[in-house]
Amino acid sequence: MAWEEWEQLKAEAVQRGSARMQLNQYPADQGGDGTQGDLVAGYADLESVGKAAHDLFEDFTAYSGHARAASVAAAGGLKGEGFALGAALEHVAERWSEQTRTLLDACAHISNHLRYTKNQHTADDSFIAGTVSSIATLDEGFDDRKGH
């Protein structure tokens, strides 16, 4: 595309109307109850993500180990035969191992964090339920003393 053509296209776009330009945003009037669409993730959603991270960790551990072992064996064979490609493949296998550990650490972190979050929320819910229950019990006792 020539420079002149680019300038012409820009000018035509301006003439078509910058009034038609719209920001990528949530429309102002949606009716309904006025909520703004809060992000909601339930226990099932978190559990699903955590399970996917755990499954990826398990599967990738097995498959990446096979790939690394095969690459190291091939690198050794090539180096033994005097091919420079053997050293290069050995280097790739080392980097593969480093990157694999990084990915596996991330998967473990995600899975463990979501498991911790689920357990913490369950404990918080239990604490809140117990507190509300004890307040209700105290309130009932208070009403009985006043004769209400």
Buried (B, 14 or more C-beta within 10 A) or exposed (E): EEEEEEEEEEEEEEEEEEEEEEEEEEEEEEEEEEEEEEEEEEEEEBEEBBEBBBEBBEEBBEEBEEBBEEBBEBBBEBBEEEEEEBEEBBEEBBEBBEEBEEBBEEBBEBBEEBBEBBEEEEEEEEEEEEEEEEEEEEEEEEEEEEEE
